[in-house]
Amino acid sequence: RELELMVRAGMTPMQTLIAATKTSADLLKLTRLGTLAPGKQADFVVLEANPLEDIANTKRIAKVYQRGVEVNRQALRAAF
């Protein structure tokens, strides 16, 4: 929802995604987060649709990876 509000306020979807990832990590001095690159932590989501076409597509999550390993979302849901 916050990403959608940022776009509604005038940012492009690309600016919004960069602000939510790279810029936030940079401001918090989290050097291993924020972008996908060798030596970084590799936490990311795979989406079913392009968020640059519609930022609401960030809600269409296909897979989640934490430290480069796919998270078993069904098992996680069952645990809660």
Rosetta blueprint (number, residue, H / E / L):
1 R L
2 E H
3 L H
4 E H
5 L H
6 M H
7 V H
8 R H
9 A L
10 G L
11 M L
12 T L
13 P H
14 M H
15 Q H
16 T H
17 L H
18 I H
19 A H
20 A H
21 T H
22 K H
23 T H
24 S H
25 A H
26 D H
27 L H
28 L L
29 K L
30 L L
31 T L
32 R L
33 L L
34 G L
35 T L
36 L L
37 A L
38 P L
39 G L
40 K L
41 Q L
42 A L
43 D L
44 F E
45 V E
46 V E
47 L E
48 E L
49 A L
50 N L
51 P L
52 L L
53 E L
54 D L
55 I H
56 A H
57 N H
58 T H
59 K H
60 R L
61 I E
62 A E
63 K E
64 V E
65 Y E
66 Q E
67 R L
68 G L
69 V E
70 E E
71 V L
72 N L
73 R H
74 Q H
75 A H
76 L H
77 R H
78 A H
79 A H
80 F L
